[in-house]
């Protein structure tokens, strides 16, 4: 059987070698593309630190594709494709070389090249590695960096901010494959003091974890900062904003217990958690966490009015909210996995040291009020040939409930159909739910999503998706029941290279239309108005061995009740040069938007575990230059300078972040050593 596999794979290699080879993007392009699409879908300037950590860590620490229990993100490969690879490994044994994947139905050369960037083909260790071997053959990663804005904001000139305008951070991590991970880190945001005033302990945030996995019956154990991800996120899912994948499939792959980002200042657990493997496919996970959250406290009434998530502790008002509300979280997860069937249940309680009593507003009549909450959920997934069914139901204390169900159908190797329906009541309360939704929390929503992804003639990839939703109760920015929809249309084409030193050119066109209801204030009275937002991006990239050129054109339009309110235009050019130890990338972007609502996004190249995707609005240019040089084996220095220049503006920003002049400049530096 093994000889037949080798002969068949050798034949495939010969056929591929004689045909035009379709290469994939490099790691930087893959990383940039995924972050950019997430930002466009979230329409938010804040990217979760844990989501950024997941993307960075996947590229830095490749996944062993032969390990059928290893998790891969949905944007890299669909769940059904991953299941087919696992079935192939179970039937024929571990993969020996990459082109063997082409014998798996539905896997093409483009998918193989993408997997090569973040995966490896290692033999799966049958025995538990010795501690001495893990310490000897493990990998060390240390980085430290700083960044600052050159123009001083109003908060520094008026003395509102305690500290200096520098952000400082450091991180050390040791890991041996997925068996052992140790991490320590420290972080201080710009404006926060260091070793004086309210931060006499030094840095604002200290973080760390110790993780062991795949050691006998112990599947995973974490002490320190960690995340919890179960089911489809309807009951318990921490460490990441909802990610609406650009593929057709909507099912999310839960990672269970995993370490948290070293720089996450909210949405993390702190304590201990463990997963144990039991006979006959059963797993049980137990967890406990105690965290001091930031909150706005009414000391006279002895209640917490609201939780805050900014993570900044610069001014007196921000410092006053720092670590003022204790939160206990404890619970269990029970799973059964057998062949193509998965069933899981999660139950956990949340207790605060003070009751939560938000002020009554027109939109929060059903908001959580109290000191204790209980959440219970049941999730399941079943794959039958080309059909994947999944769903989750959840219940919270006080009678709130929520449910979602979906199906993905793989028609052929290039065509996938998907449907997802959801219904979340206005009284469903979960501080750590992160399922498919359109609001900032999983509640007050009903919706249906339909999607299809296929390959048209001339090797053109097509994605069509529509999401229709309604909010039965009032919500923030809309004080009456409302509804809306979103539609996506994407075309992409890879043009094969005609020379060996040139990689394929890629062309893509993405259109998105979203219609929603929002308050409109007229004569001190609120009315519900209908708005629509349209965005269009066209991208073209040309790659050689040393150079990469990328051009993007973008446009946006905001309309209210059929009347154009604002618009935006964007044109940018990226140029990247890489040769041996030197890496240089630069950008020049010109933009013109008539309002913030018409903003456009363009993710920038940055350092490891760093993120830059400024929202471009008003009128001006954005440019940056990034240099990265490998000083010595494993020692890399990076420098970045960015400039935003606005036309006709005397100040930039507002409040304590306001700066004088029509420009803003940023400087970043990072030193990284791996061994």
C-alpha positions in Angstrom: 0.0 0.0 0.0 2.8 2.4 0.9 4.6 1.7 -2.5 1.4 2.4 -4.4 1.0 5.8 -2.6 4.6 6.7 -3.4 4.2 5.8 -7.1 0.9 7.7 -7.4 2.4 10.7 -5.7 5.4 10.6 -8.0 3.2 10.6 -11.0 1.3 13.6 -9.6 4.6 15.4 -9.1 5.6 14.8 -12.7 2.2 16.1 -14.0 2.5 19.2 -11.8 6.0 19.9 -12.9 5.0 19.8 -16.5 2.0 22.2 -16.0 2.0 25.9 -15.0 2.7 26.1 -11.3 0.4 28.2 -9.3 2.3 29.6 -6.4 0.8 31.2 -3.3 1.4 34.5 -1.6 4.3 34.8 0.8 3.8 34.8 4.5 3.6 38.6 4.8 0.9 38.9 2.1 -1.1 36.1 3.7 -0.9 37.8 7.1 -1.7 41.2 5.7 -4.6 39.9 3.6 -6.4 38.2 6.5 -6.0 41.1 8.9 -7.3 43.5 6.2 -10.4 41.4 5.5 -11.2 41.1 9.2 -11.0 44.9 9.6 -13.2 45.5 6.6 -15.8 43.1 8.0 -15.7 44.4 11.5 -15.8 48.1 10.5 -13.9 48.8 13.7 -10.4 50.3 14.4 -9.8 47.8 17.2 -8.4 44.4 16.4 -8.5 41.9 19.2 -5.1 41.2 20.7 -5.9 37.5 20.9 -7.0 37.4 17.2 -3.8 39.1 16.2 -1.8 36.7 18.4 -3.5 33.7 16.7 -2.5 35.0 13.2 1.0 35.8 14.2 1.6 32.6 16.2 0.3 30.4 13.4 3.0 31.8 11.0 5.7 31.7 13.6 4.9 28.3 15.0 3.8 26.0 12.1 1.1 23.4 12.7 1.9 19.7 12.2 -0.6 18.8 9.5 -0.2 15.1 10.4 -1.6 15.8 13.8 -5.3 15.3 13.2 -6.2 17.0 16.4 -4.4 20.2 15.5 -6.6 23.2 14.8 -6.4 25.3 11.6 -8.3 28.5 11.1 -11.3 28.6 8.8 -9.8 31.3 6.6 -6.9 29.0 5.7 -8.8 25.8 4.9 -12.5 24.8 5.3 -13.5 22.4 8.0 -14.6 19.8 5.4 -11.3 20.0 3.6 -9.5 19.5 7.0 -11.8 16.5 7.7 -10.8 15.0 4.3 -7.1 15.3 5.0 -7.7 13.7 8.4 -9.6 10.8 6.8 -6.8 10.3 4.3 -4.2 10.2 7.1 -6.3 7.8 9.1 -6.6 5.5 6.1 -3.1 5.6 4.5 -0.9 6.9 7.3 1.0 10.1 7.8 1.8 12.4 4.9 5.4 12.1 3.6 5.6 15.1 1.3 3.4 18.0 0.2 2.4 16.8 -3.2 0.8 13.8 -1.7 -2.0 16.2 -0.6 -3.1 16.5 -4.3 -4.4 12.9 -4.0 -7.0 14.2 -1.5 -10.3 15.0 -3.3 -10.8 18.8 -3.3 -7.2 19.8 -2.6 -5.6 21.8 -5.4 -2.1 23.3 -5.8 -3.2 26.7 -4.5 -4.4 25.2 -1.2 -1.2 23.2 -0.9 1.0 26.3 -1.3 -1.1 28.2 1.3 -0.7 25.3 3.8 3.1 25.2 3.2 3.3 28.7 4.7 2.0 27.8 8.1 2.2 24.0 8.4 4.8 21.3 8.6 4.8 17.5 7.9 6.3 16.1 11.1 5.9 12.6 12.4 3.4 12.5 15.2 5.2 11.5 18.5 3.6 8.4 19.9 5.4 8.6 23.3 5.4 11.5 25.7 8.6 13.5 25.2 10.9 13.8 28.2 11.2 17.1 30.0 15.0 17.1 29.3 14.4 16.7 25.6 11.7 19.4 25.5 14.0 21.9 27.2 16.9 20.9 25.0 15.1 21.0 21.6 12.6 23.7 22.3 12.5 27.2 20.7 13.1 30.5 22.4 11.6 33.8 21.2 12.3 37.1 22.8 11.2 40.5 21.5 11.1 44.0 22.8 9.8 47.2 21.2 8.6 50.7 21.4 6.5 53.1 19.4 5.4 56.7 19.8 3.6 59.5 18.1 5.9 62.4 17.4 3.3 65.2 17.8 2.4 65.6 21.4 -1.3 65.1 22.1 -3.3 67.5 24.3 -3.3 65.0 27.1 0.5 65.5 27.5 0.6 69.3 27.1 -2.1 69.8 29.7 -0.8 67.2 32.1 -3.9 65.0 31.8 -1.8 62.0 31.0 0.5 60.7 33.8 3.2 59.1 31.6 5.3 59.7 28.6 4.1 59.2 24.9 6.1 56.0 24.5 4.6 52.5 24.3 7.0 49.9 25.7 6.6 46.1 25.6 8.6 42.9 25.9 7.8 39.3 25.5 9.6 36.0 26.1 8.2 32.6 25.0 9.6 29.1 25.1 7.8 26.3 23.4 8.4 22.7 22.3 6.0 21.9 19.5 2.6 21.8 21.1 3.7 20.0 24.3 5.1 22.8 26.4 4.7 26.6 26.3 6.0 29.2 28.8 5.4 32.9 28.3 6.2 36.1 30.2 5.4 39.6 29.0 5.1 43.2 30.1 3.3 46.1 28.4 2.9 49.9 28.9 0.6 52.0 26.7 1.5 55.5 25.6 0.5 58.0 28.3 0.8 55.5 31.2 3.4 56.1 33.8 6.2 53.6 34.6 7.4 52.9 38.1 5.8 56.1 39.5 2.4 57.7 40.3 -0.3 55.2 39.9 2.0 52.5 38.3 4.6 52.1 41.1 4.5 48.3 40.2 6.2 49.2 36.9 4.4 48.2 33.7 0.6 48.5 33.4 0.2 44.9 32.3 2.1 41.8 33.3 1.1 38.5 31.7 2.2 35.0 31.5 1.2 31.3 31.2 2.5 27.8 31.6 0.9 25.3 29.2 1.3 21.5 29.0 -0.5 19.4 26.4 -0.7 15.8 25.0 0.9 14.2 28.1 -1.0 11.0 28.8 -4.6 11.6 29.7 -3.8 15.3 30.1 -4.8 16.8 26.8 -4.1 20.4 27.9 -3.5 22.3 31.0 -2.9 26.1 31.4 -2.0 28.3 34.3 -2.0 32.0 34.0 -3.7 34.0 31.3 -5.8 31.8 29.0 -8.8 31.6 26.6 -11.8 29.4 26.4 -13.5 28.5 23.1 -16.3 25.9 22.9 -19.0 25.1 20.4 -19.9 27.9 18.0 -19.3 30.6 20.6 -22.9 31.0 21.7 -22.2 29.9 25.3 -18.5 30.6 25.9 -15.9 32.0 23.6 -13.2 34.4 24.8 -10.3 36.1 23.1 -11.5 37.5 19.8 -14.1 39.5 18.0 -16.4 37.6 15.7 -14.6 36.7 12.5 -16.8 36.4 9.4 -14.7 34.3 7.1 -14.7 35.3 3.5 -15.3 31.6 2.5 -18.8 30.2 2.2 -18.6 28.0 5.2 -19.7 29.5 8.5 -18.8 26.8 11.0 -16.2 27.8 13.6 -13.5 25.5 14.9 -13.3 25.8 18.7 -9.8 25.4 20.2 -11.1 24.6 23.8 -8.5 25.8 26.3 -5.6 27.8 24.9 -3.2 30.5 26.1 -4.2 34.2 25.8 -2.3 36.9 24.1 0.4 38.5 26.3 -0.9 42.0 25.4 -4.7 41.4 25.8 -6.0 43.7 28.5 -9.6 42.4 28.5 -11.6 39.3 27.4 -9.1 36.9 29.0 -9.3 34.4 31.8 -6.7 34.3 34.7 -6.3 31.2 36.8 -6.2 27.5 35.8 -7.9 25.3 33.3 -7.4 21.7 32.1 -8.8 19.2 29.6 -8.6 15.4 30.3 -9.1 12.7 27.7 -11.4 9.9 28.8 -12.1 6.5 27.2 -14.4 6.1 24.2 -13.9 9.6 22.8 -15.0 11.6 25.9 -13.2 14.8 27.0 -13.9 16.9 30.1 -12.6 20.4 30.8 -12.6 22.3 34.0 -11.7 25.9 34.5 -11.6 28.7 37.2 -10.7 32.3 36.7 -10.5 35.4 38.9 -9.8 38.8 37.3 -10.0 42.3 38.4 -11.9 44.1 35.6 -12.0 47.8 34.8 -15.4 49.3 35.7 -17.2 52.5 36.4 -18.1 52.3 40.1 -20.8 54.2 41.9 -19.2 54.1 45.4 -22.2 55.8 47.1 -24.6 53.1 45.8 -22.0 50.3 46.0 -22.7 49.1 42.4 -20.9 48.9 39.1 -22.5 51.0 36.4 -20.5 49.6 33.4 -17.5 47.6 32.4 -14.8 49.3 30.3 -12.6 47.6 27.7 -10.2 50.3 26.5 -7.2 49.0 28.5 -5.9 52.5 28.9 -4.9 53.9 32.3 -3.5 57.3 31.4 -5.7 60.0 32.9 -7.3 60.4 36.3 -10.7 59.1 35.1 -9.2 56.0 33.4 -7.1 55.2 36.4 -10.1 55.5 38.7 -11.7 52.6 36.8 -8.7 50.4 36.9 -9.2 46.9 38.4 -12.2 48.0 40.5 -14.5 45.0 39.9 -13.6 41.4 40.8 -14.9 38.6 38.6 -15.1 34.9 39.4 -15.8 32.5 36.5 -15.9 28.7 37.0 -17.4 25.9 35.0 -17.1 22.6 33.0 -17.2 21.5 29.4 -18.0 17.9 28.4 -17.5 16.6 24.9 -17.9 13.4 23.0 -16.2 12.9 19.6 -16.7 9.7 17.6 -16.0 9.4 13.9 -18.0 12.2 12.2 -20.1 13.1 15.3 -19.5 15.7 17.9 -21.6 16.5 21.0 -20.6 19.0 23.7 -22.2 20.8 26.7 -20.9 23.7 28.6 -22.0 25.2 32.0 -20.4 28.0 33.9 -21.2 30.7 36.4 -20.0 34.3 36.7 -20.0 36.2 39.9 -19.0 39.8 40.5 -17.8 41.3 43.8 -20.3 44.2 43.2 -23.7 44.1 41.5 -23.9 45.4 38.0 -26.6 48.1 37.7 -26.3 50.1 34.4 -28.2 53.3 34.2 -31.6 52.9 32.5 -31.5 54.0 28.9 -34.0 53.8 26.0 -32.0 50.9 24.6 -30.9 48.8 27.6 -34.2 47.9 29.4 -33.3 44.1 29.1 -29.6 44.5 29.9 -28.1 42.2 32.6 -28.6 43.6 36.2 -27.3 41.7 39.2 -24.3 40.0 40.7 -24.5 36.4 39.5 -25.1 34.8 36.1 -25.4 31.2 34.9 -24.9 30.0 31.3 -25.6 26.5 30.0 -25.2 25.4 26.4 -25.4 22.3 24.1 -23.6 22.1 20.8 -23.4 19.4 18.1 -21.9 18.8 14.7 -22.3 15.8 12.3 -20.7 15.2 8.9 -22.2 12.8 6.5 -20.3 12.5 3.2 -20.4 16.0 1.7 -22.9 17.5 4.2 -21.9 19.1 7.5 -24.6 20.0 10.0 -23.9 21.9 13.2 -25.6 24.0 15.8 -25.7 25.3 19.4 -28.4 26.3 21.9 -27.8 28.3 25.1 -29.7 29.4 28.1 -28.8 32.1 30.7 -30.1 32.9 34.1 -33.3 34.9 34.0 -34.9 33.0 31.2 -32.8 34.2 28.2 -32.1 31.8 25.4 -30.3 31.8 22.1 -29.8 29.3 19.3 -28.1 28.9 15.9 -28.0 26.1 13.3 -26.2 25.8 10.1 -25.3 23.4 7.2 -22.4 23.4 4.7 -22.7 21.3 1.6 -19.6 20.5 -0.5 -21.1 20.0 -4.0 -17.7 19.3 -5.6 -14.1 20.2 -5.1 -14.6 23.9 -5.9 -18.2 24.6 -4.9 -19.6 25.0 -1.4 -23.1 26.0 -0.3 -23.8 27.3 3.2 -26.8 28.3 5.3 -26.9 29.6 8.9 -29.9 30.8 10.9 -29.8 32.3 14.3 -32.2 33.6 17.0 -31.1 35.4 20.1 -33.6 36.7 22.6 -33.3 40.2 24.2 -32.9 38.7 27.6 -30.0 36.3 26.8 -27.0 37.5 28.8 -23.5 36.2 28.3 -20.4 38.3 29.0 -18.3 35.8 27.0 -20.4 34.8 24.0 -18.9 35.4 20.6 -21.1 33.8 18.0 -22.2 35.1 14.6 -24.0 38.4 15.2 -24.2 42.1 14.1 -24.2 43.8 17.5 -21.5 44.1 20.1 -23.1 41.3 22.2 -25.0 38.1 21.4 -28.6 39.2 22.0 -31.6 40.8 20.4 -31.1 39.4 16.9 -32.7 37.1 14.4 -31.0 36.3 11.1 -30.4 34.1 8.1 -27.2 33.8 6.1 -26.8 32.2 2.7 -23.5 31.8 0.8 -22.0 30.0 -2.2 -18.4 29.7 -3.2 -17.4 28.3 -6.6 -14.9 28.4 -9.4 -16.1 29.9 -12.7 -14.6 29.2 -16.2 -11.1 30.6 -16.8 -10.2 29.7 -13.1 -12.0 32.7 -11.6 -13.1 32.2 -8.0 -16.5 33.6 -7.0 -18.0 34.2 -3.6 -21.6 35.3 -3.0 -23.0 35.8 0.5 -26.2 37.4 1.9 -27.1 38.0 5.5 -30.6 39.1 6.4 -31.2 40.1 10.1 -33.6 41.9 12.4 -33.4 43.3 16.0 -36.7 42.8 17.7 -35.9 45.2 20.5 -34.3 48.6 20.8 -30.5 48.8 20.7 -27.7 51.3 20.9 -28.1 54.0 18.2 -31.5 52.8 17.3 -34.3 53.1 19.8 -36.9 51.0 17.9 -37.1 47.5 16.4 -35.0 47.5 13.3 -33.7 45.3 10.5 -31.1 45.2 7.7 -29.1 43.1 5.4 -25.6 42.7 4.0 -24.4 41.3 0.7 -20.9 40.4 -0.4 -19.6 39.8 -3.9 -16.0 38.7 -4.6 -14.1 37.8 -7.7 -10.5 36.8 -7.8 -8.2 35.5 -10.5 -4.6 34.2 -10.4 -2.7 34.7 -13.7 0.0 32.0 -14.1 3.6 33.2 -14.3 5.5 33.0 -17.6 9.0 32.9 -16.1 10.4 31.1 -13.1 11.5 34.3 -11.4 8.0 35.7 -11.5 5.2 34.6 -9.3 1.5 34.6 -10.5 -0.2 37.9 -10.7 -3.5 38.2 -8.7 -6.5 40.3 -9.4 -9.4 40.7 -7.0 -12.7 42.6 -6.9 -14.7 42.9 -3.6 -18.0 44.6 -3.3 -20.0 44.9 -0.1 -23.4 46.4 0.5 -25.0 46.8 4.0 -28.4 48.3 4.8 -29.3 49.2 8.4 -31.5 51.4 10.6 -30.1 54.1 12.7 -31.4 57.0 14.8 -31.8 60.4 13.2 -32.3 63.4 15.5 -34.6 66.2 14.4 -35.7 69.0 16.7 -34.5 67.0 19.8 -36.6 64.0 18.7 -35.3 60.7 17.5 -36.6 59.0 14.3 -35.5 55.8 12.7 -33.8 56.4 9.3 -32.6 53.8 6.8 -28.9 53.9 5.8 -26.9 51.9 3.3 -23.1 51.6 3.1 -21.4 50.4 -0.1 -17.7 49.6 -0.4 -15.7 48.5 -3.4 -12.1 47.4 -3.5 -10.0 46.4 -6.5 -6.6 44.9 -6.0 -3.7 43.9 -8.3 -0.4 42.4 -7.2 2.7 41.5 -9.1 5.4 39.4 -7.5 9.0 38.5 -8.4 11.7 36.8 -6.4 12.8 40.1 -4.9 10.1 42.6 -5.6 6.4 42.8 -4.8 4.1 45.5 -6.2 0.5 46.0 -5.1 -2.1 48.5 -6.3 -5.4 49.1 -4.6 -8.4 51.3 -5.6 -11.3 51.7 -3.2 -14.5 53.6 -3.0 -17.3 53.9 -0.5 -20.7 55.6 -0.4 -23.2 56.2 2.4 -26.9 56.9 1.6 -29.9 57.7 3.8 -33.4 56.9 2.6 -32.0 56.8 -0.9 -30.1 60.1 -0.8 -26.3 60.1 -1.0 -24.9 61.5 2.3 -21.1 61.0 1.9 -18.5 59.1 -0.1 -14.9 58.1 -0.1 -12.1 57.3 -2.6 -8.8 55.6 -2.1 -5.7 54.9 -4.2 -2.6 53.3 -2.9 0.7 51.8 -4.2 2.8 49.3 -2.2 6.4 48.4 -3.1 8.3 45.7 -1.3 12.0 44.6 -1.7 13.5 41.6 -0.1 17.1 40.4 -0.6 19.0 38.1 1.8 19.0 39.8 5.2 17.2 43.0 4.2 13.5 43.6 3.9 12.0 47.0 2.8 8.5 48.0 2.2 6.9 51.4 1.5 3.4 52.8 0.7 1.9 55.9 -0.7 -1.9 56.2 -0.3 -4.2 59.1 -1.3 -7.7 59.3 0.1 -10.7 61.6 0.1 -13.8 60.9 2.2 -16.5 63.4 3.2 -17.3 61.8 6.5 -16.0 59.2 9.0 -18.8 56.9 8.1 -17.3 56.6 4.6 -13.9 55.6 5.9 -11.8 53.1 4.0 -9.2 50.6 5.3 -5.8 49.6 4.1 -3.8 47.3 6.4 -0.1 48.1 6.6 2.9 45.8 7.0 4.2 45.7 10.5 6.3 43.8 13.0 5.6 40.5 14.7 2.6 40.8 17.0 2.1 44.4 15.9 -0.9 45.7 14.0 -1.6 48.8 11.9 -4.8 49.3 9.9 -5.7 53.0 10.2 -9.1 54.1 9.1 -8.6 56.6 6.3 -11.0 59.5 6.4 -11.1 63.2 5.6 -8.7 64.2 2.7 -5.0 63.6 2.6 -2.2 61.1 2.1 -0.8 58.2 4.1 2.7 57.0 3.7 5.1 54.7 5.6 8.5 53.1 5.3 9.4 49.8 7.1 12.9 48.3 7.2 13.8 44.9 8.7 17.3 43.6 8.9 18.6 40.3 10.1 21.7 41.4 12.1 22.8 38.0 13.1 21.3 34.5 13.0 18.0 34.8 14.7 18.5 38.5 15.6 16.3 40.9 13.7 15.9 44.7 14.0 12.9 46.5 12.6 12.2 50.2 12.2 9.1 51.9 10.8 8.2 55.5 10.1 4.6 56.6 9.2 3.1 59.9 8.2 -0.5 61.0 7.8 -1.0 64.4 6.1 -4.4 66.0 6.0 -5.6 68.7 3.7 -7.2 71.9 5.3 -7.1 70.7 8.9 -5.6 72.7 11.8 -5.9 70.0 14.4 -6.1 66.2 14.2 -8.1 64.1 16.6 -10.3 65.1 19.5 -10.3 65.4 23.3 -7.0 64.5 25.1 -5.7 62.8 21.8 -6.0 66.0 19.8 -2.8 67.3 18.2 -1.9 70.7 16.6 -1.2 70.9 12.9 -2.4 68.9 9.9 -0.2 65.9 10.2 0.7 63.0 12.5 3.9 61.0 12.5 4.6 57.6 14.2 7.9 55.8 14.9 8.2 52.2 15.7 11.1 49.9 16.6 11.4 46.3 17.5 14.2 43.9 18.3 13.6 40.2 18.1 15.8 37.3 18.9 15.0 33.6 18.3 17.1 30.6 19.0 
